[in-house]
Amino acid sequence: MTKLFVGLGNPGAEYEATRHNVGFWWLEAAARELKVNLVPEKSYWGLAGRTQIHGQTVWLLAPQTYMNLSGKSVGALAKFFKIQSEDILVVHDELDIEPGQAKLKKGGGHAGHNGLRDIHAQLGTADYWRLRVGIGHPGEKSEVANWVLKKPSPEHRQAIDETLNRSIKALPQLLAGDMDKAMALIHTSKPPRPKPPKPVSLQPPEA
């Protein structure tokens, strides 16, 4: 069962609509769905809220430490409440996935994402779940910092919002820890390959 949902982003109005704040967008939608109020929690350096699901306490957390120190917030809450890494889901922006797509996975590297890098360090493990929400790549490595801190185009924002809506529908499965079913709901299938045209008969029609 997922006991801690974390959405990554940067605090402040100037970052609110930027690609790097996709995790915050998801967490806010999840809070609305679960009717959880996110309030400042100084002990965990973030906006946090909790609810009871099937007799278990479930936390929602939006670190307010800025992205690079996200682990400070996640580690503080997880350690205090003794939440195991495999019961944590972190939602974040993903450069290597196109807008409109999302992937659920457990473990793996941080791929240069500073929020994940710090969470790895503070938890002492990479063995937690991630929901990787695609924001696309600018095409040049040198442009990545500017890309993540800018607003997506209207088309990309619409695609990202559709992805968030689809993944929020998987909340019951995520809460239950039924990650296979959650993946089936969240992952989009590739469009079917067009069928080759039927060969044209060169034979003249019968009289």
MIRO-249604 format. One record per residue: x, y, z of N, C-alpha, C in turn; residue number from 1; residue in one letter. Coordinates in steps of 0.05 Angstrom, whole numbers, plus 5000, padded with zeros to 4 digits. Each point is the difference from the previous one (the first is absolute). Layout:
<drentis>
+------+------+------+------+------+------+------+------+------+-----+----+
|  n_x |  n_y |  n_z | ca_x | ca_y | ca_z |  c_x |  c_y |  c_z |   i | aa |
+------+------+------+------+------+------+------+------+------+-----+----+
|    X |    Y |    Z |    X |    Y |    Z |    X |    Y |    Z | NUM |  a |
...
+------+------+------+------+------+------+------+------+------+-----+----+
</drentis>
This chain:
<drentis>
+------+------+------+------+------+------+------+------+------+-----+----+
|  n_x |  n_y |  n_z | ca_x | ca_y | ca_z |  c_x |  c_y |  c_z |   i | aa |
+------+------+------+------+------+------+------+------+------+-----+----+
| 5017 | 4976 | 5000 | 4983 | 5024 | 5000 | 5017 | 5025 | 5000 |   1 |  m |
| 4993 | 5019 | 4984 | 5015 | 5026 | 4999 | 4991 | 5016 | 5024 |   2 |  t |
| 5019 | 5008 | 5017 | 4994 | 5015 | 5024 | 5009 | 5029 | 4999 |   3 |  k |
| 5017 | 5006 | 4980 | 5010 | 5028 | 4997 | 5001 | 5007 | 4970 |   4 |  l |
| 4984 | 5019 | 4992 | 5001 | 5011 | 4973 | 5015 | 5027 | 5001 |   5 |  f |
| 5020 | 5002 | 4983 | 5016 | 5025 | 4999 | 4998 | 5012 | 4972 |   6 |  v |
| 4994 | 5026 | 4999 | 5001 | 5014 | 4974 | 5023 | 5020 | 5001 |   7 |  g |
| 5018 | 4999 | 4980 | 5023 | 5017 | 5000 | 4995 | 5026 | 4984 |   8 |  l |
| 5013 | 5021 | 5009 | 4998 | 5026 | 4987 | 5015 | 5021 | 5015 |   9 |  g |
| 4997 | 5025 | 4992 | 5012 | 5023 | 5013 | 4978 | 5018 | 5011 |  10 |  n |
| 5004 | 5009 | 5025 | 4979 | 5019 | 5011 | 5002 | 5027 | 4988 |  11 |  p |
| 4978 | 5015 | 5001 | 5000 | 5028 | 4990 | 4985 | 5003 | 4974 |  12 |  g |
| 4986 | 5023 | 4998 | 4983 | 5005 | 4977 | 5015 | 5000 | 4974 |  13 |  a |
| 5026 | 5007 | 5000 | 5015 | 5002 | 4975 | 5005 | 4972 | 4988 |  14 |  e |
| 4998 | 4979 | 5017 | 5005 | 4973 | 4990 | 4974 | 4984 | 4996 |  15 |  y |
| 4978 | 5011 | 5008 | 4975 | 4985 | 5003 | 4992 | 4985 | 4974 |  16 |  e |
| 5003 | 5013 | 4977 | 4991 | 4989 | 4975 | 5023 | 4988 | 4983 |  17 |  a |
| 5023 | 4997 | 5012 | 5023 | 4989 | 4984 | 5000 | 4970 | 4999 |  18 |  t |
| 5015 | 4989 | 4981 | 5001 | 4971 | 4996 | 5010 | 4986 | 5024 |  19 |  r |
| 5019 | 5012 | 5014 | 5012 | 4986 | 5024 | 4980 | 4996 | 5022 |  20 |  h |
| 4977 | 5013 | 4998 | 4980 | 4998 | 5022 | 4977 | 4980 | 4994 |  21 |  n |
| 5005 | 4983 | 4980 | 4980 | 4979 | 4993 | 4992 | 4984 | 5025 |  22 |  v |
| 5019 | 4993 | 5017 | 4995 | 4985 | 5024 | 4980 | 5014 | 5018 |  23 |  g |
| 5004 | 5026 | 5003 | 4981 | 5016 | 5016 | 4972 | 4999 | 4988 |  24 |  f |
| 4998 | 5002 | 4974 | 4974 | 4999 | 4987 | 4986 | 4974 | 5006 |  25 |  w |
| 5015 | 4978 | 4998 | 4988 | 4974 | 5006 | 4991 | 4998 | 5029 |  26 |  w |
| 5017 | 5009 | 5018 | 4993 | 4997 | 5028 | 4976 | 5016 | 5008 |  27 |  l |
| 4997 | 5024 | 4988 | 4977 | 5017 | 5006 | 4974 | 4986 | 4990 |  28 |  e |
| 5002 | 4987 | 4976 | 4977 | 4986 | 4990 | 4993 | 4976 | 5018 |  29 |  a |
| 5021 | 4986 | 5009 | 4995 | 4977 | 5018 | 4988 | 5009 | 5026 |  30 |  a |
| 5009 | 5023 | 5010 | 4988 | 5011 | 5025 | 4971 | 5006 | 4997 |  31 |  a |
| 4993 | 5012 | 4977 | 4971 | 5005 | 4994 | 4984 | 4974 | 4999 |  32 |  r |
| 5011 | 4980 | 4987 | 4986 | 4975 | 4997 | 4996 | 4986 | 5027 |  33 |  e |
| 5020 | 5002 | 5017 | 4998 | 4986 | 5027 | 4989 | 5019 | 5022 |  34 |  l |
| 4994 | 5025 | 4992 | 4989 | 5020 | 5019 | 5020 | 5004 | 5023 |  35 |  k |
| 5025 | 5004 | 4993 | 5021 | 5005 | 5020 | 5009 | 5029 | 4997 |  36 |  v |
| 5002 | 5014 | 5023 | 5010 | 5027 | 5001 | 5031 | 4999 | 5003 |  37 |  n |
| 5014 | 5014 | 4983 | 5029 | 5002 | 5002 | 5007 | 5025 | 5016 |  38 |  l |
| 5014 | 4997 | 5022 | 5006 | 5023 | 5017 | 5030 | 5000 | 5007 |  39 |  v |
| 5011 | 5023 | 5006 | 5029 | 5001 | 5006 | 5007 | 4983 | 5025 |  40 |  p |
| 5020 | 4984 | 4997 | 5010 | 4983 | 5022 | 5030 | 5006 | 5003 |  41 |  e |
| 5007 | 5017 | 5019 | 5028 | 5008 | 5003 | 5018 | 4976 | 5006 |  42 |  k |
| 4990 | 4981 | 5014 | 5017 | 4977 | 5007 | 5009 | 4984 | 4976 |  43 |  s |
| 4984 | 5002 | 4978 | 5007 | 4985 | 4976 | 5006 | 5018 | 4976 |  44 |  y |
| 5003 | 5026 | 5005 | 5008 | 5019 | 4979 | 4983 | 4998 | 4975 |  45 |  w |
| 4974 | 4998 | 5004 | 4982 | 4997 | 4977 | 4971 | 5005 | 5007 |  46 |  g |
| 4984 | 4999 | 4979 | 4971 | 5000 | 5003 | 4991 | 4971 | 5002 |  47 |  l |
| 4986 | 4994 | 5021 | 4993 | 4972 | 5004 | 4971 | 4997 | 5009 |  48 |  a |
| 4989 | 4976 | 4996 | 4974 | 4994 | 5009 | 4998 | 4969 | 5002 |  49 |  g |
| 4980 | 4991 | 5015 | 4997 | 4971 | 5003 | 4971 | 4992 | 5002 |  50 |  r |
| 4995 | 4975 | 4994 | 4973 | 4989 | 5001 | 5002 | 4971 | 5008 |  51 |  t |
| 4978 | 4988 | 5005 | 4999 | 4971 | 5007 | 4987 | 4985 | 4977 |  52 |  q |
| 5014 | 4980 | 4990 | 4990 | 4983 | 4979 | 5002 | 4971 | 5010 |  53 |  i |
| 4977 | 4987 | 5003 | 4999 | 4972 | 5009 | 5016 | 4997 | 5026 |  54 |  h |
| 4997 | 5019 | 5018 | 5012 | 4999 | 5026 | 5030 | 5007 | 5001 |  55 |  g |
| 5011 | 5008 | 4977 | 5028 | 5007 | 4999 | 5003 | 5030 | 4995 |  56 |  q |
| 5019 | 5013 | 5012 | 5005 | 5028 | 4996 | 5015 | 5004 | 4974 |  57 |  t |
| 4990 | 5018 | 4983 | 5013 | 5006 | 4974 | 5007 | 5030 | 5000 |  58 |  v |
| 5025 | 5006 | 4994 | 5011 | 5027 | 5000 | 5002 | 5010 | 4971 |  59 |  w |
| 4995 | 5026 | 4996 | 5007 | 5015 | 4976 | 5019 | 5022 | 5007 |  60 |  l |
| 5021 | 5003 | 4984 | 5022 | 5018 | 5007 | 5010 | 5015 | 4976 |  61 |  l |
| 5001 | 5027 | 5002 | 5012 | 5017 | 4980 | 5023 | 5015 | 5013 |  62 |  a |
| 5025 | 4990 | 4996 | 5023 | 5013 | 5013 | 5002 | 5030 | 4992 |  63 |  p |
| 5006 | 5017 | 5019 | 5003 | 5028 | 4995 | 5029 | 5009 | 5003 |  64 |  q |
| 5018 | 4982 | 4995 | 5029 | 5004 | 5004 | 5014 | 5010 | 4974 |  65 |  t |
| 4985 | 5002 | 4979 | 5011 | 5003 | 4972 | 5009 | 4972 | 4992 |  66 |  y |
| 4999 | 4996 | 4974 | 5004 | 4973 | 4988 | 5025 | 4986 | 5010 |  67 |  m |
| 5022 | 5014 | 5001 | 5026 | 4987 | 5005 | 5002 | 4988 | 5028 |  68 |  n |
| 4983 | 5009 | 5019 | 5000 | 4990 | 5027 | 4975 | 4985 | 5007 |  69 |  l |
| 4986 | 4988 | 4980 | 4975 | 4986 | 5005 | 5003 | 4978 | 5020 |  70 |  s |
| 5023 | 4986 | 5000 | 5004 | 4978 | 5018 | 4999 | 5008 | 5029 |  71 |  g |
| 5007 | 5024 | 5006 | 4999 | 5010 | 5028 | 4972 | 4997 | 5011 |  72 |  k |
| 4981 | 5008 | 4984 | 4972 | 4999 | 5008 | 4989 | 4971 | 5000 |  73 |  s |
| 5005 | 4985 | 4978 | 4991 | 4973 | 4998 | 5012 | 4982 | 5022 |  74 |  v |
| 5026 | 5003 | 5004 | 5014 | 4984 | 5020 | 4990 | 5005 | 5028 |  75 |  g |
| 4994 | 5026 | 5007 | 4991 | 5007 | 5027 | 4974 | 4986 | 5006 |  76 |  a |
| 4981 | 5002 | 4981 | 4973 | 4988 | 5005 | 5001 | 4970 | 5000 |  77 |  l |
| 5014 | 4988 | 4980 | 5002 | 4971 | 4998 | 5013 | 4988 | 5025 |  78 |  a |
| 5021 | 5012 | 5009 | 5015 | 4989 | 5023 | 4984 | 5003 | 5026 |  79 |  k |
| 4986 | 5022 | 5003 | 4985 | 5005 | 5025 | 4977 | 4980 | 5002 |  80 |  f |
| 4987 | 4994 | 4978 | 4977 | 4982 | 5001 | 5007 | 4972 | 4991 |  81 |  f |
| 5026 | 4995 | 4997 | 5010 | 4973 | 4994 | 4987 | 4988 | 4974 |  82 |  k |
| 4998 | 5017 | 4980 | 4989 | 4992 | 4974 | 5022 | 4987 | 4984 |  83 |  i |
| 4996 | 4976 | 4991 | 5020 | 4986 | 4984 | 5001 | 5011 | 4972 |  84 |  q |
| 5024 | 4999 | 4988 | 5004 | 5011 | 4973 | 4981 | 4989 | 4980 |  85 |  s |
| 4994 | 4974 | 5002 | 4982 | 4987 | 4980 | 4971 | 5010 | 5002 |  86 |  e |
| 4994 | 5014 | 5022 | 4973 | 5011 | 5004 | 4999 | 5030 | 4993 |  87 |  d |
| 5020 | 5010 | 4986 | 5001 | 5028 | 4992 | 4998 | 5002 | 4970 |  88 |  i |
| 4983 | 5019 | 4991 | 4998 | 5006 | 4971 | 5008 | 5030 | 4996 |  89 |  l |
| 5019 | 5005 | 4983 | 5009 | 5027 | 4994 | 4992 | 5006 | 4972 |  90 |  v |
| 4985 | 5022 | 4996 | 4991 | 5009 | 4974 | 5018 | 5023 | 4991 |  91 |  v |
| 5011 | 4998 | 4976 | 5019 | 5020 | 4990 | 4999 | 5003 | 4970 |  92 |  h |
| 5011 | 5022 | 4990 | 5003 | 5005 | 4972 | 5022 | 4982 | 4988 |  93 |  d |
| 4995 | 4992 | 4975 | 5020 | 4982 | 4987 | 5006 | 5010 | 4972 |  94 |  e |
| 5025 | 5007 | 4995 | 5009 | 5010 | 4974 | 4999 | 4979 | 4978 |  95 |  l |
| 5004 | 4975 | 5007 | 5003 | 4979 | 4980 | 4973 | 4988 | 4991 |  96 |  d |
| 4978 | 5012 | 5009 | 4974 | 4991 | 4992 | 4985 | 5023 | 4989 |  97 |  i |
| 4986 | 4995 | 4978 | 4985 | 5022 | 4986 | 4976 | 5009 | 5016 |  98 |  e |
| 4992 | 5025 | 4998 | 4975 | 5009 | 5012 | 4976 | 4983 | 4991 |  99 |  p |
| 4983 | 4992 | 5018 | 4978 | 4982 | 4993 | 5005 | 4972 | 5009 | 100 |  g |
| 5025 | 4995 | 5009 | 5008 | 4973 | 5009 | 5009 | 5001 | 5029 | 101 |  q |
| 4997 | 4977 | 5014 | 5011 | 4998 | 5027 | 5008 | 4971 | 5004 | 102 |  a |
| 5019 | 4996 | 5017 | 5009 | 4973 | 5006 | 5003 | 4996 | 5030 | 103 |  k |
| 4990 | 4977 | 5010 | 5003 | 4993 | 5028 | 5022 | 4980 | 5002 | 104 |  l |
| 5019 | 5004 | 5018 | 5022 | 4981 | 5004 | 5010 | 5001 | 5029 | 105 |  k |
| 5014 | 4979 | 5007 | 5012 | 4998 | 5026 | 5030 | 4999 | 4998 | 106 |  k |
| 5014 | 5016 | 5016 | 5029 | 4999 | 5000 | 5012 | 5012 | 4975 | 107 |  g |
| 5026 | 4997 | 4998 | 5015 | 5011 | 4977 | 5015 | 5025 | 5008 | 108 |  g |
| 5014 | 5011 | 4980 | 5017 | 5023 | 5005 | 4983 | 5026 | 5000 | 109 |  g |
| 5014 | 5022 | 5006 | 4986 | 5026 | 5000 | 5001 | 5014 | 4974 | 110 |  h |
| 5017 | 4990 | 4981 | 5002 | 5011 | 4973 | 5005 | 5031 | 5000 | 111 |  a |
| 5015 | 5009 | 5020 | 5007 | 5028 | 5001 | 4978 | 5018 | 5013 | 112 |  g |
| 4978 | 4988 | 5008 | 4978 | 5016 | 5012 | 5008 | 5006 | 5029 | 113 |  h |
| 5004 | 5026 | 5006 | 5011 | 5007 | 5026 | 4982 | 4994 | 5023 | 114 |  n |
| 4974 | 5001 | 4995 | 4981 | 4993 | 5022 | 5003 | 4971 | 5007 | 115 |  g |
| 5001 | 4982 | 4980 | 5004 | 4972 | 5006 | 5027 | 4994 | 5012 | 116 |  l |
| 5020 | 5015 | 4990 | 5027 | 4996 | 5011 | 5001 | 5004 | 5030 | 117 |  r |
| 4986 | 5021 | 5009 | 5000 | 5006 | 5029 | 4983 | 4980 | 5016 | 118 |  d |
| 4978 | 4991 | 4988 | 4984 | 4980 | 5013 | 5016 | 4974 | 5003 | 119 |  i |
| 5014 | 4992 | 4979 | 5018 | 4977 | 5002 | 5018 | 5003 | 5024 | 120 |  h |
| 5013 | 5023 | 5002 | 5020 | 5004 | 5021 | 4987 | 5000 | 5028 | 121 |  a |
| 4977 | 5012 | 5003 | 4987 | 5002 | 5027 | 4987 | 4974 | 5009 | 122 |  q |
| 4989 | 4985 | 4981 | 4988 | 4974 | 5007 | 5021 | 4979 | 5002 | 123 |  l |
| 5023 | 5004 | 4987 | 5021 | 4980 | 5000 | 4994 | 4977 | 4981 | 124 |  g |
| 4981 | 5004 | 4982 | 4992 | 4979 | 4981 | 4986 | 5012 | 4976 | 125 |  t |
| 5000 | 4986 | 4978 | 4985 | 5008 | 4976 | 4975 | 4983 | 4998 | 126 |  a |
| 4995 | 4983 | 5020 | 4979 | 4980 | 4998 | 4973 | 5011 | 5008 | 127 |  d |
| 4991 | 5020 | 4985 | 4973 | 5011 | 5004 | 4987 | 5003 | 4973 | 128 |  y |
| 4974 | 5004 | 5000 | 4985 | 5003 | 4975 | 5001 | 5028 | 4989 | 129 |  w |
| 5000 | 5002 | 4974 | 4999 | 5027 | 4987 | 4979 | 5000 | 4978 | 130 |  r |
| 4986 | 5021 | 4999 | 4982 | 5005 | 4977 | 5013 | 5022 | 4984 | 131 |  l |
| 5009 | 4992 | 4977 | 5016 | 5018 | 4982 | 4981 | 5012 | 4979 | 132 |  r |
| 4995 | 5026 | 5004 | 4981 | 5013 | 4982 | 5016 | 5015 | 4978 | 133 |  v |
| 4994 | 4993 | 4975 | 5016 | 5010 | 4978 | 4996 | 5030 | 4995 | 134 |  g |
| 5023 | 5014 | 4997 | 4999 | 5028 | 4992 | 5016 | 5005 | 4974 | 135 |  i |
| 5012 | 4978 | 4989 | 5015 | 5003 | 4976 | 5028 | 5012 | 5005 | 136 |  g |
| 5016 | 4999 | 4979 | 5028 | 5010 | 5002 | 5004 | 5023 | 4980 | 137 |  h |
| 5015 | 5020 | 5008 | 5004 | 5023 | 4981 | 5018 | 4993 | 4976 | 138 |  p |
| 5014 | 4977 | 5002 | 5017 | 4992 | 4978 | 5029 | 5005 | 5004 | 139 |  g |
| 5006 | 5020 | 5017 | 5028 | 5006 | 5007 | 5003 | 4999 | 5030 | 140 |  e |
| 5021 | 4986 | 5009 | 5005 | 4997 | 5028 | 5004 | 5027 | 5014 | 141 |  k |
| 5012 | 5018 | 4986 | 5005 | 5027 | 5012 | 4975 | 5016 | 5005 | 142 |  s |
| 4978 | 4991 | 4987 | 4975 | 5014 | 5003 | 4981 | 4989 | 5022 | 143 |  e |
| 5009 | 4978 | 5012 | 4982 | 4986 | 5019 | 4992 | 5017 | 5023 | 144 |  v |
| 5019 | 5015 | 5012 | 4993 | 5016 | 5024 | 4979 | 5021 | 4993 | 145 |  a |
| 5003 | 5013 | 4977 | 4980 | 5020 | 4992 | 4973 | 4986 | 4993 | 146 |  n |
| 5001 | 4977 | 4988 | 4976 | 4985 | 4992 | 4983 | 4993 | 5024 | 147 |  w |
| 5012 | 4989 | 5020 | 4983 | 4991 | 5023 | 4989 | 5023 | 5016 | 148 |  v |
| 5013 | 5023 | 4998 | 4991 | 5023 | 5016 | 4982 | 5019 | 4984 | 149 |  l |
| 4991 | 4991 | 4976 | 4982 | 5016 | 4984 | 4973 | 4986 | 4998 | 150 |  k |
| 4980 | 5015 | 4993 | 4973 | 4989 | 4996 | 4999 | 4983 | 4975 | 151 |  k |
| 4986 | 4978 | 5001 | 4996 | 4985 | 4975 | 4982 | 5015 | 4981 | 152 |  p |
| 5002 | 4993 | 4974 | 4982 | 5012 | 4980 | 4972 | 4991 | 5007 | 153 |  s |
| 4980 | 5015 | 4989 | 4972 | 4992 | 5006 | 4994 | 4971 | 4992 | 154 |  p |
| 5012 | 4991 | 4977 | 4996 | 4973 | 4991 | 5012 | 4980 | 5019 | 155 |  e |
| 5024 | 5005 | 5009 | 5014 | 4983 | 5019 | 4985 | 5000 | 5027 | 156 |  h |
| 4991 | 5023 | 5009 | 4986 | 5002 | 5025 | 4974 | 4983 | 4999 | 157 |  r |
| 4986 | 5001 | 4978 | 4976 | 4984 | 4997 | 5006 | 4970 | 5002 | 158 |  q |
| 5022 | 4992 | 4986 | 5008 | 4972 | 5000 | 5008 | 4991 | 5028 | 159 |  a |
| 5014 | 5018 | 5015 | 5009 | 4993 | 5027 | 4975 | 4998 | 5018 | 160 |  i |
| 4981 | 5019 | 4997 | 4976 | 4999 | 5017 | 4984 | 4974 | 4995 | 161 |  d |
| 4999 | 4992 | 4975 | 4986 | 4975 | 4994 | 5014 | 4976 | 5013 | 162 |  e |
| 5026 | 5001 | 5001 | 5016 | 4979 | 5013 | 4994 | 5000 | 5030 | 163 |  t |
| 5000 | 5023 | 5012 | 4995 | 5002 | 5029 | 4972 | 4990 | 5006 | 164 |  l |
| 4980 | 5007 | 4984 | 4973 | 4991 | 5005 | 4998 | 4969 | 4998 | 165 |  n |
| 5014 | 4989 | 4980 | 5000 | 4971 | 4997 | 5013 | 4986 | 5024 | 166 |  r |
| 5022 | 5011 | 5009 | 5014 | 4987 | 5023 | 4986 | 5004 | 5026 | 167 |  s |
| 4985 | 5021 | 5003 | 4984 | 5004 | 5024 | 4978 | 4979 | 5002 | 168 |  i |
| 4990 | 4991 | 4977 | 4980 | 4978 | 5000 | 5011 | 4974 | 5010 | 169 |  k |
| 5027 | 4998 | 5001 | 5013 | 4976 | 5010 | 5005 | 5001 | 5030 | 170 |  a |
| 4990 | 5021 | 5014 | 5005 | 5004 | 5028 | 4992 | 4975 | 5017 | 171 |  l |
| 4976 | 4989 | 4995 | 4993 | 4976 | 5016 | 5020 | 4978 | 4998 | 172 |  p |
| 5011 | 4995 | 4976 | 5020 | 4979 | 4997 | 5026 | 5008 | 5012 | 173 |  q |
| 5008 | 5025 | 4998 | 5025 | 5010 | 5012 | 4998 | 4997 | 5031 | 174 |  l |
| 4977 | 5008 | 5011 | 4997 | 4998 | 5029 | 5001 | 4971 | 5009 | 175 |  l |
| 4989 | 4982 | 4985 | 4999 | 4972 | 5007 | 5027 | 4986 | 4996 | 176 |  a |
| 5018 | 5014 | 4985 | 5026 | 4987 | 4994 | 4998 | 4981 | 4977 | 177 |  g |
| 4978 | 5001 | 4985 | 4996 | 4983 | 4976 | 5013 | 5014 | 4976 | 178 |  d |
| 5026 | 5000 | 4999 | 5014 | 5016 | 4981 | 4997 | 4990 | 4971 | 179 |  m |
| 4996 | 4974 | 4996 | 4996 | 4989 | 4973 | 4974 | 5012 | 4988 | 180 |  d |
| 4979 | 5001 | 5016 | 4975 | 5011 | 4990 | 5003 | 5031 | 4996 | 181 |  k |
| 5014 | 5013 | 5018 | 5005 | 5028 | 4997 | 5015 | 5006 | 4974 | 182 |  a |
| 5020 | 4984 | 4995 | 5015 | 5003 | 4975 | 4982 | 4998 | 4975 | 183 |  m |
| 4982 | 4980 | 5001 | 4982 | 4996 | 4977 | 4983 | 5024 | 4995 | 184 |  a |
| 4993 | 5015 | 5022 | 4983 | 5023 | 4997 | 5016 | 5025 | 4992 | 185 |  l |
| 5025 | 5002 | 5010 | 5016 | 5024 | 4996 | 5015 | 4999 | 4974 | 186 |  i |
| 5012 | 4978 | 4993 | 5016 | 4998 | 4976 | 4982 | 5001 | 4975 | 187 |  h |
| 5008 | 5016 | 4981 | 4984 | 5001 | 4976 | 5013 | 4981 | 4980 | 188 |  t |
| 4983 | 4986 | 4985 | 5011 | 4982 | 4980 | 5008 | 5016 | 4975 | 189 |  s |
| 5019 | 4989 | 4985 | 5008 | 5013 | 4975 | 4977 | 4997 | 4980 | 190 |  k |
| 4997 | 5020 | 4983 | 4979 | 4998 | 4980 | 5005 | 4976 | 4982 | 191 |  p |
| 4979 | 4986 | 4991 | 5004 | 4976 | 4983 | 5013 | 5007 | 4974 | 192 |  p |
| 5017 | 4983 | 4990 | 5013 | 5005 | 4975 | 4979 | 4996 | 4977 | 193 |  r |
| 5000 | 5018 | 4981 | 4980 | 4998 | 4979 | 5005 | 4974 | 4984 | 194 |  p |
| 4978 | 4987 | 4992 | 5001 | 4976 | 4985 | 5010 | 5006 | 4971 | 195 |  k |
| 5017 | 4983 | 4989 | 5008 | 5005 | 4973 | 4977 | 4998 | 4981 | 196 |  p |
| 5000 | 5016 | 4979 | 4978 | 4999 | 4981 | 4998 | 4973 | 4986 | 197 |  p |
| 4976 | 4992 | 4994 | 4996 | 4974 | 4986 | 5012 | 5002 | 4972 | 198 |  k |
| 5013 | 4979 | 4991 | 5011 | 5001 | 4973 | 4978 | 5003 | 4979 | 199 |  p |
| 5006 | 5016 | 4981 | 4980 | 5006 | 4978 | 5003 | 4978 | 4979 | 200 |  v |
| 4979 | 4988 | 4992 | 5001 | 4979 | 4980 | 5003 | 5013 | 4972 | 201 |  s |
| 5019 | 4989 | 4986 | 5005 | 5011 | 4973 | 4986 | 4984 | 4978 | 202 |  l |
| 4985 | 4979 | 5009 | 4986 | 4984 | 4981 | 4975 | 5015 | 4990 | 203 |  q |
| 4995 | 4998 | 4974 | 4975 | 5014 | 4990 | 4976 | 4985 | 5010 | 204 |  p |
| 4979 | 5015 | 5005 | 4975 | 4988 | 5011 | 4989 | 4980 | 4979 | 205 |  p |
| 4988 | 4979 | 5012 | 4988 | 4979 | 4982 | 4976 | 5012 | 4985 | 206 |  e |
| 4996 | 4991 | 4976 | 4977 | 5009 | 4984 | 4975 | 4988 | 5011 | 207 |  a |
+------+------+------+------+------+------+------+------+------+-----+----+
</drentis>
